[in-house]
């Protein structure tokens, strides 16, 4: 995952998400903190209607969100 503009990121920590309710699938990305494989997170919509896709590492509790479009 490449992030060109930090304004495209949202702040939502690992603990703010109910991971049992959000779809996840394998990805080719590795966690920058621990090096383990990350999972793709299904698109999430914020209160303003903007859609974000994410990557999560459950091992070290890291999550990254990037705005689509």
C-alpha positions in Angstrom: 0.0 0.0 0.0 1.3 3.4 -0.9 0.1 6.6 0.7 0.8 9.8 -1.3 -1.3 12.3 0.7 -1.6 12.1 4.5 -4.9 14.0 4.2 -6.4 10.8 2.7 -6.0 8.9 6.0 -8.5 8.7 8.8 -7.7 8.1 12.4 -9.4 5.0 13.7 -7.4 2.9 16.1 -7.5 -0.9 16.2 -9.6 -0.8 19.4 -12.3 1.4 17.8 -13.3 -1.4 15.3 -15.5 -4.4 15.9 -13.3 -6.9 13.9 -15.9 -9.6 14.2 -18.3 -7.6 12.0 -15.9 -6.4 9.3 -14.9 -8.6 6.4 -11.2 -9.3 6.0 -9.1 -11.2 3.4 -5.4 -12.0 2.9 -3.1 -9.4 1.4 0.5 -9.2 0.1 1.3 -6.3 2.4 3.6 -6.8 5.5 3.2 -4.9 8.8 5.7 -2.1 9.1 5.9 -2.7 12.9 6.3 -6.5 13.1 6.7 -7.7 9.5 3.9 -10.2 9.7 1.3 -10.4 6.9 -1.6 -7.9 7.0 -5.2 -8.5 6.1 -7.3 -6.4 3.7 -10.3 -4.8 5.4 -13.6 -4.5 3.5 -14.4 -0.8 2.5 -15.7 1.3 5.4 -17.9 4.4 5.1 -17.5 7.3 7.5 -20.2 9.7 8.8 -19.6 12.0 5.8 -20.1 9.2 3.3 -16.4 8.9 2.3 -15.2 5.3 1.7 -12.0 4.0 3.2 -10.1 0.7 2.6 -7.7 -0.6 5.1 -5.1 -3.0 6.2 -4.9 -4.6 9.7 -2.2 -6.5 11.6 -3.9 -8.4 14.5 -0.5 -9.5 15.9 0.6 -6.0 16.9 -2.8 -4.3 16.7 -2.0 -1.9 13.8 -4.5 -0.6 11.3 -4.1 1.8 8.4 -7.0 3.4 6.4 -6.8 5.1 3.0 -9.6 7.1 1.4 -10.9 5.6 -1.9 -11.4 7.8 -5.0 
